[in-house]
Structure formats: C-alpha cells, structure tokens
Amino acid sequence: MTTTTTSDLPEEPQNGDQGTPEPTPAPETPTDPPEGSTGPQEEPEETAEDGNREAAKYRRRLRDTEADRDRLASQVEALQRTEINRLAVAEGIKAEALWASGATLAELLADDGNVDPAKVTKAAKAAVEILGLNQRRGLRVPLEGRNTGTPKLQERTFADAFKPSSA
C-alpha cells in the first residue's frame, strides 16, 4: 500500500483558478469490471458455493452409506462364521480346529452366499485328517460288563422306617 503526501502530488497553479479540480490519487483496485464480463461476479460464486455445498452433502451421504454397508457386511460375516462354528461342533470338532486347518469362509459358502452344511462337514473331516485329531470317544466305564460283586440290599418296608435304628 502506498501513501501519498502533498509533496508527491503535482503542483497546482497558484493563480486562484477554481475551475480545475484537484487531482485525486489513483485507486489501488480498479472499480470497472474486467472486459468481457456482463454482470456482477457474485452470482457465479454463489452458484459455485451452492454446488460445493451440494457436493459436500452428497459426499457425506455417500460416506454414511458406505459405513452402513461395511457394518452390515461385517454382521453378515459374523453370522456366517457363527453358523459354521455351530456345524463344526455338531461334527465333533472344535471350531478353532476347523479354521486352523486352513478353511476359509468363502470355501464354506454356497453360490447364493449361505452356509453350505455339506461343505462344512467335508471341511471338518479334512481338518481331522490334516491336524491328526482323534474323534471323541464315548464315556469310558472301566469295569463295564463285569460283576463287581455288590452285596444284595435288604428289602425295607414302610414300617422299618419308623423303627429305632440298631446301629
């Protein structure tokens, strides 16, 4: 910014002629619109500003929609994994063993995206072979089928319940 002083201004004639106007300093910014413009420039800025605002609104909606999509996709994946885990336990192996054998979620789904029980059964059997897991055995009764020689209990009657004990 420049400042003008009286010494910077051109000298005026001292003849007392009041008809000539005093010189004014030149404005720093032009007040005339640039050539080729037909109207005020504020309208395009408002339109551009409105366009930016609208674009920002759509971007915000897009981000919200993508976040919802990702959240729902993770919920569906969690439900699919839960169902696969349930089917693996029904086959007699732990769910962790099924995943440790290298089975992936995509391998265990049908073409329509649902869990395929046949594929889970096949993967569970493969996991038993790959990891060398033993199938669960039934309950073990050590002396099954043998006579342990338990003494025969005396028969007691209702009246015996009210007799004094002899011991």
VENNORZI-V938203 format. One record per residue. RES is the residue in three letters. SS is DSSP state (helix for helix, strand for strand, loop for the rest). PSI is psi in degrees with one decimal (999 if undefined). OMEGA is omega in radians with two decimals (none if undefined). Layout:
BEGIN
RES_SS_PSI_OMEGA + RES_SS_PSI_OMEGA
END
This chain:
BEGIN
MET_loop_136.1_-3.13 + THR_loop_146.2_3.08 + THR_loop_142.9_3.13 + THR_loop_138.5_3.07 + THR_loop_172.9_-3.11 + THR_loop_-23.3_3.13 + SER_loop_-20.6_3.13 + ASP_loop_-20.8_-3.09 + LEU_loop_149.0_3.08 + PRO_loop_149.2_-3.10 + GLU_loop_140.6_3.11 + GLU_loop_150.3_3.07 + PRO_loop_142.1_-3.08 + GLN_loop_17.8_-3.06 + ASN_loop_-0.9_3.09 + GLY_loop_15.8_3.14 + ASP_loop_114.7_-3.11 + GLN_loop_-3.4_-3.06 + GLY_loop_-21.7_-3.14 + THR_loop_129.8_-3.14 + PRO_loop_155.0_3.09 + GLU_loop_142.3_3.11 + PRO_loop_141.6_3.11 + THR_loop_149.0_3.12 + PRO_loop_150.0_-3.13 + ALA_loop_136.9_3.12 + PRO_loop_149.2_-3.11 + GLU_loop_-33.6_3.12 + THR_loop_139.1_3.14 + PRO_loop_140.9_3.12 + THR_loop_-16.0_3.13 + ASP_loop_141.8_3.08 + PRO_loop_151.8_3.11 + PRO_loop_156.3_-3.11 + GLU_loop_144.1_3.10 + GLY_loop_-10.0_3.11 + SER_loop_142.1_-3.06 + THR_loop_-17.1_-3.10 + GLY_loop_-172.5_3.14 + PRO_loop_147.3_-3.08 + GLN_loop_-5.0_-3.09 + GLU_helix_-30.5_-3.11 + GLU_helix_-47.8_3.12 + PRO_helix_-33.6_3.11 + GLU_helix_-41.5_3.11 + GLU_helix_-40.5_3.12 + THR_helix_-42.9_3.11 + ALA_helix_-38.7_3.12 + GLU_helix_-41.7_3.09 + ASP_helix_-39.8_3.11 + GLY_helix_-41.2_3.10 + ASN_helix_-40.2_3.13 + ARG_helix_-42.5_3.14 + GLU_helix_-41.7_3.11 + ALA_helix_-39.9_3.11 + ALA_helix_-37.8_3.12 + LYS_helix_-43.6_3.14 + TYR_helix_-37.0_3.09 + ARG_helix_-40.7_3.11 + ARG_helix_-43.9_3.12 + ARG_helix_-38.3_3.12 + LEU_helix_-44.5_3.12 + ARG_helix_-41.2_3.11 + ASP_helix_-42.9_3.14 + THR_helix_-42.2_3.11 + GLU_helix_-38.0_3.10 + ALA_helix_-41.5_3.09 + ASP_helix_-42.8_3.14 + ARG_helix_-45.7_-3.13 + ASP_helix_-39.2_3.12 + ARG_helix_-44.4_3.14 + LEU_helix_-38.0_3.11 + ALA_helix_-39.5_3.12 + SER_helix_-33.3_3.08 + GLN_helix_-42.9_3.13 + VAL_helix_-42.7_3.12 + GLU_helix_-40.4_3.12 + ALA_helix_-40.5_3.11 + LEU_helix_-40.5_3.11 + GLN_helix_-43.4_3.13 + ARG_helix_-39.1_3.11 + THR_helix_-42.8_3.12 + GLU_helix_-40.9_3.11 + ILE_helix_-41.6_3.10 + ASN_helix_-41.4_3.13 + ARG_helix_-43.3_3.14 + LEU_helix_-35.1_3.12 + ALA_helix_-42.6_3.11 + VAL_helix_-36.8_3.10 + ALA_helix_-26.3_3.10 + GLU_loop_-7.4_3.06 + GLY_loop_11.9_3.07 + ILE_loop_160.0_3.08 + LYS_loop_148.2_-3.14 + ALA_helix_-35.4_3.13 + GLU_helix_-34.3_3.12 + ALA_helix_-37.4_3.11 + LEU_helix_-46.9_-3.12 + TRP_helix_-31.8_3.13 + ALA_helix_-23.1_3.14 + SER_loop_-6.3_3.10 + GLY_loop_4.7_3.11 + ALA_loop_140.6_3.10 + THR_loop_160.7_-3.12 + LEU_loop_-42.1_-3.10 + ALA_helix_-33.3_3.14 + GLU_helix_-25.6_-3.02 + LEU_helix_4.6_3.14 + LEU_strand_148.3_3.05 + ALA_loop_176.9_-3.12 + ASP_loop_-29.6_-3.12 + ASP_loop_0.0_3.09 + GLY_loop_-4.5_3.10 + ASN_loop_160.5_3.11 + VAL_strand_131.9_3.14 + ASP_loop_108.8_-3.10 + PRO_helix_-33.8_3.13 + ALA_helix_-40.5_3.12 + LYS_helix_-35.6_3.11 + VAL_helix_-41.5_3.11 + THR_helix_-45.0_3.13 + LYS_helix_-42.3_3.13 + ALA_helix_-35.4_3.12 + ALA_helix_-42.0_3.10 + LYS_helix_-38.5_3.09 + ALA_helix_-36.6_3.12 + ALA_helix_-38.0_3.11 + VAL_helix_-42.9_-3.14 + GLU_helix_-44.4_-3.08 + ILE_helix_-45.1_-3.06 + LEU_helix_-5.5_3.13 + GLY_loop_38.5_-3.12 + LEU_loop_143.6_3.04 + ASN_loop_140.3_3.07 + GLN_loop_150.2_3.13 + ARG_loop_135.7_3.06 + ARG_loop_161.1_3.09 + GLY_loop_-177.9_3.11 + LEU_loop_141.0_-3.13 + ARG_loop_123.7_3.06 + VAL_loop_112.2_-2.98 + PRO_loop_-36.6_-3.08 + LEU_loop_37.4_-3.09 + GLU_loop_130.4_3.09 + GLY_loop_-3.3_3.13 + ARG_loop_148.9_3.08 + ASN_loop_118.7_-3.12 + THR_loop_-6.6_3.10 + GLY_loop_36.5_3.11 + THR_loop_138.2_-3.14 + PRO_loop_150.3_3.13 + LYS_loop_131.6_-3.13 + LEU_loop_147.2_3.08 + GLN_loop_150.2_3.05 + GLU_loop_135.7_3.13 + ARG_loop_147.7_3.14 + THR_loop_174.4_3.13 + PHE_loop_-35.5_-3.14 + ALA_helix_-30.7_3.12 + ASP_helix_-23.3_-3.12 + ALA_helix_-23.6_-3.11 + PHE_helix_1.7_3.11 + LYS_loop_148.8_3.07 + PRO_loop_145.8_-3.10 + SER_loop_149.7_-3.09 + SER_loop_-2.7_-3.09 + ALA_loop_999_none
END
